[in-house]
């Protein structure tokens, strides 16, 4: 999905979809890759056909573009409940890792 988006839309089209350039996306992916990949097929039920990297891409698109789950599901060829569950799983898994890597808390000393 990620490669197809870059191939079809170019770097600027990718930025419009996600608000990140392909290089910035790869940088974010390198931070969360091991965490998302190791937890991706945890649990019961059918295993996802979508790769963790593609799930991160879908999550960024959903977060940037305010639409209904049904609209995004249609865009990505998924069912709305499946899309919602996947996006929430990516957020819950990646958020602590991204916070620890990118957020520096200010010191309160004078």
C-alpha positions, 0 to 999 in steps of 0.5 A, a space after each residue: 500500500 505504501 509503495 503503491 501510494 508513492 508510485 501512483 501519487 509521487 512524494 507530494 501526493 504521499 505528503 497530501 495523504 499522510 502529512 509526511 514525506 516518504 522519507 519522514 514516514 520511513 523515519 517514523 516507521 524505523 522507530 515503531 517497526 520492531 514494536 508493531 511487527 512483533 505485536 501485529 499477529 498477536 491474539 486469536 482469530 484470522 491474521 491480518 492481510 495488511 502489513 504493519 507498515 501499511 497499517 501505520 500508513 492507513 492510520 496516518 491517513 485516517 488521522 489526517 483526513 476527518 471522514 467516517 470509518 465507512 468512508 475510509 473503509 471504502 477507500 482502503 477496501 476494508 469493512 469499517 469495524 475492521 478498519 477501526 480496530 486496526 487503526 486503534 491497535 496501531 495507535 495503542 501500540 505505537 503511541 508509547 514508542 513514538 512519545 518516548 522517542 520524539 517528546 522531550 519533557 521540559 525541565 522545571 528548574 530555573 
